[in-house]
Amino acid sequence: LLSSAYLFFCCSRIVRPLFLKMIYRVFSVLSFVVGMEEMSWGQILFRWTTPEPVSLLNAQGETNLHNIQLIHGHADLAYGAILLLMIIASLSSRMFAGLSRESLFFESVLQLLPSRFLLVYFLPACVLILCLYFDVHEYANGFIIKGEEELAELLGAVGLFAYSISQVSLFWRLSRR
């Protein structure tokens, strides 16, 4: 996720329209925040103890926001919704490609849409995480493998990394013309 954040920042430096620069900067910041959240803002790397007030609020006793008791129960739903949006965007890319490309805005939106090849990552991640949220997992029904949340997060992160690489590659090629 941190690599994706850097690659999205590179995209923001390469693209020309200001609104695309801003979109890629937002992608960069969000990827950075999610990456740091997954590492508990460095706690996993540097092995510091969680401050007592944070530990009382955090479902896993870590230094992060997504495990705070108010958010913790809905984080999987939010992640599933984001993955579902990526799937819809990916599936709609062909539909948009057939439409008129007269405006710079429309052409830019087309460039933002993820490739259908990325469904290999986003679709199983979405299914796994939504099954977890709706209690269709190994603890409830023996339906899905143990550790599906980590697998879903890994698939989503790899898909995001592949998307960020494809975007940098696309804009790098376009800038060299």
N, C-alpha and C positions, 0 to 999 in steps of 0.2 A: 504494500500500500504506500509506503514511503517512496518507493521507486516510481510508482504511478503519479504520486504528487509531484515529484521532480519532472517527470515527462510531461505532465499537464502544464507545469510552469513553462517548460520549453515550448510547448504549443502556443502558450499565450504570448511568447516573445516572437514567434515566427509569423502567426496569422496577422492579417492586415485589418479587417473590420474591427472597430472598437468593441462591438457587442460580443464578438467571438473571443477577443482578448479577455473580456470580463468573464465570460462563461468558463473559459479554461482556467482562469485564476480561481474562480469559485470551485471548480472541480479539483484544483490543486489543493486548496485550503481544506476542503472536505475530505479528500484522500489522506492528507496529513493528519487531520484530527482523528479520523477513524483508525488510522495506523497507530497513532500514539495511544489512543484509547485501548486498542487490542494489546498493547505492551504495557498498559497501566501507566502511561507517561514515563516509562523507563524503570518502573519498579521491578519488572521481571528481569531486566538486564542488570541493574545495579543492586538488586535485592535489599532495598530499604524497607523498613516496617511501615505499615499504614498508620497514620496518625489516629489516635483514639476516636476523635469526633467523626472522622470519615469512615472508620471501621464500623462504627455503630449504624451508620446509614447505608453502608454498602453490603449487598447480599453475599458477596464473595470475600469481603474483607480486603479489597484491593483499592488502590488509588486510581479510580476512574469514575466517569459519570454514568456509563451505560449499565452499571450494576447497582446504582442507587435504587432503593426499593420502589420508588414511584415509577421509575423508568424501566427497571429490569424486566418486568412482566410484559412490556410492550415492545421491547427492542427487536424481538424476532419478527413481530408483525411489521414494524417499520422496515426492517431489512428485506422481508418478503415483498413488501410493496415496492421498494426500490428495484429489486430484481425483476418484479413483474413489469415495471415501467421499461426496464432495459429490454425485456423480451418483446414487449409491444413495439418499442422503437425499432428493434432489430427486424421484426416481422413486417413492419410498415415501410421499410426502406425501399422495397421494390415498388410498392404502390406510389410512393412519392417520386421515385425515379422516373416514372412514366408521365408525370405531369410537366407542365411548362416550366422552363428554367429561365424565365426572363429577368427575375430580380436577383440582386446580390444576396438579399436576405434569404430567399428560398434556396439558392445554391449553397449558402452557408449552413442552413438547417440540414440539407442533404449530407453535407460533409460530417455533421455531428452524429448522424445515425450510425449505430454499431452494425457491423457485418453480421449476416446470418450465421456465419461460422462460429460466432461467439455464443450461440445458443447452446453449444456443447457444454459450456461452463454455467451459463446463467439459468438454463432450464432445470437441470438437476439440483442446483443450489436453491432455487426457488421452491421446488417441490419438497426438498428436505427441510428447509427452514419453516415452511408453512405447515408441514406435517408436525413438526415439533411444536409450533405455536398452538395448533388445534389438537394437541395431545394424541397424535397418531404416530407414536414412536415406540422404542423398545420397552420403555417402562409401562406403557399402557396396553399395547396390542401385539408386541413382538413383530411389528411390521417392518421397521427400518433398522439398519445396523447401529450398533453402539457407537457413540461419538458423532452422530449425524450433524450436530451443530458445528463442530470443528471442521468437518468435511464440507459443509455448506459454506462456511466462512472461507475456507481454502479455495473452493471452486469459484466463489465470487471474486476473491482477491486475484486469482490467476486470470479470470475473465477480464477484470478491470485492467490488469497489467497488459494483457494482450490488446485490449482496446486502446490503452494509452500509447503502446508501441505503434499500433496501426495509425493512430492520429499523428504522431510525430513523423512517421515515415511519409504519410500523405502530404503533410504540410512542408516537409523538407523537400520532397520531389516537386511540389508546386512552386516553391520559392526559388528553385534552381532553374526554372524555365525562363 
